Amino acid sequence: MIKHKSAVIVSIILLVVCVCLYFPYPDNQLMDATASFMSLPIQNHNGFVLLGILGSILFILAMLLLVIGLKKYHIRTMLMVILLYTFLPRYLLIVYQDTFASGISAISYDGKGRCEFEDISEASLKGACRLTLKNHSKEPVSFELEFLDSIHLDKGVRLESLMNVAGPYRITVDAQQNKVIHLTEVLDVTAIPGHIINGSSSEVHFRLIQGETSRVL
């Protein structure tokens, strides 16, 4: 089945390099991406991401070398490699969090958080956010949570980060538990220029802070 062993070996090495370039840990590596290819960010709000473009080129080169190195089953093998490349990092992350991780390193986020804001008066907004976190470790984990604005907002406009007016939010997730977090606050926005009046956002991002350690999810 293998025609050129060296080509296959180089292909595997390049694929490993691509995975390592933007492994989804400890932070969300694609949070700022406006365009991506195979979990590699190739563009964000600042322009093109050179490292992401390099990774994309390496991935394509790896697939070409894989085809060159095999005698047959090219399409089948390529599809299998793409599936492994897509899902294996997430599986490895789950295994790590279930076995070795502690503190906020053991916290995962389903990415489906949502915030809604409603105007109450000239000086006040009602903000409500809902998100789900999971603690993979065998010990309770406590941390502070800080909301981050989406990069897709116009410059100077604030949305999710308005919730920080009522913060910091101190959260505890019990051992090996999913926790649905509901936060509802009346926010004093008199001193905040550029805030929204009404609106909502999905797939919200935030920072977990535990002592000197932090993660962006």
Secondary structure in CASP SS format (residue, H / E / C, confidence):
PFRMAT SS
TARGET T0000
AUTHOR 0000-0000-0000
METHOD secondary structure of the structure
MODEL  1
M C 1.00
I E 1.00
K C 1.00
H C 1.00
K H 1.00
S H 1.00
A H 1.00
V H 1.00
I H 1.00
V H 1.00
S H 1.00
I H 1.00
I H 1.00
L H 1.00
L H 1.00
V H 1.00
V H 1.00
C H 1.00
V H 1.00
C H 1.00
L H 1.00
Y C 1.00
F C 1.00
P C 1.00
Y C 1.00
P C 1.00
D C 1.00
N C 1.00
Q C 1.00
L C 1.00
M C 1.00
D C 1.00
A E 1.00
T E 1.00
A E 1.00
S E 1.00
F E 1.00
M C 1.00
S C 1.00
L E 1.00
P E 1.00
I E 1.00
Q E 1.00
N E 1.00
H C 1.00
N C 1.00
G E 1.00
F E 1.00
V C 1.00
L H 1.00
L H 1.00
G H 1.00
I H 1.00
L H 1.00
G H 1.00
S H 1.00
I H 1.00
L H 1.00
F H 1.00
I H 1.00
L H 1.00
A H 1.00
M H 1.00
L H 1.00
L H 1.00
L H 1.00
V H 1.00
I H 1.00
G H 1.00
L E 1.00
K C 1.00
K C 1.00
Y C 1.00
H H 1.00
I H 1.00
R H 1.00
T H 1.00
M H 1.00
L H 1.00
M H 1.00
V H 1.00
I H 1.00
L H 1.00
L H 1.00
Y H 1.00
T H 1.00
F H 1.00
L H 1.00
P H 1.00
R H 1.00
Y H 1.00
L H 1.00
L H 1.00
I H 1.00
V H 1.00
Y H 1.00
Q H 1.00
D H 1.00
T H 1.00
F C 1.00
A C 1.00
S C 1.00
G H 1.00
I H 1.00
S H 1.00
A H 1.00
I E 1.00
S E 1.00
Y E 1.00
D C 1.00
G C 1.00
K C 1.00
G C 1.00
R E 1.00
C E 1.00
E E 1.00
F E 1.00
E E 1.00
D E 1.00
I C 1.00
S C 1.00
E C 1.00
A C 1.00
S E 1.00
L E 1.00
K E 1.00
G E 1.00
A E 1.00
C E 1.00
R E 1.00
L E 1.00
T E 1.00
L E 1.00
K E 1.00
N E 1.00
H C 1.00
S C 1.00
K C 1.00
E C 1.00
P C 1.00
V E 1.00
S E 1.00
F E 1.00
E E 1.00
L E 1.00
E E 1.00
F E 1.00
L E 1.00
D C 1.00
S C 1.00
I C 1.00
H C 1.00
L C 1.00
D C 1.00
K C 1.00
G C 1.00
V C 1.00
R E 1.00
L C 1.00
E H 1.00
S H 1.00
L H 1.00
M H 1.00
N H 1.00
V H 1.00
A H 1.00
G C 1.00
P C 1.00
Y E 1.00
R E 1.00
I E 1.00
T E 1.00
V E 1.00
D C 1.00
A C 1.00
Q C 1.00
Q C 1.00
N E 1.00
K E 1.00
V E 1.00
I E 1.00
H E 1.00
L E 1.00
T E 1.00
E E 1.00
V E 1.00
L E 1.00
D E 1.00
V C 1.00
T C 1.00
A C 1.00
I C 1.00
P C 1.00
G C 1.00
H E 1.00
I C 1.00
I C 1.00
N C 1.00
G E 1.00
S E 1.00
S E 1.00
S E 1.00
E C 1.00
V C 1.00
H E 1.00
F E 1.00
R E 1.00
L E 1.00
I E 1.00
Q E 1.00
G C 1.00
E C 1.00
T E 1.00
S E 1.00
R E 1.00
V E 1.00
L C 1.00
END
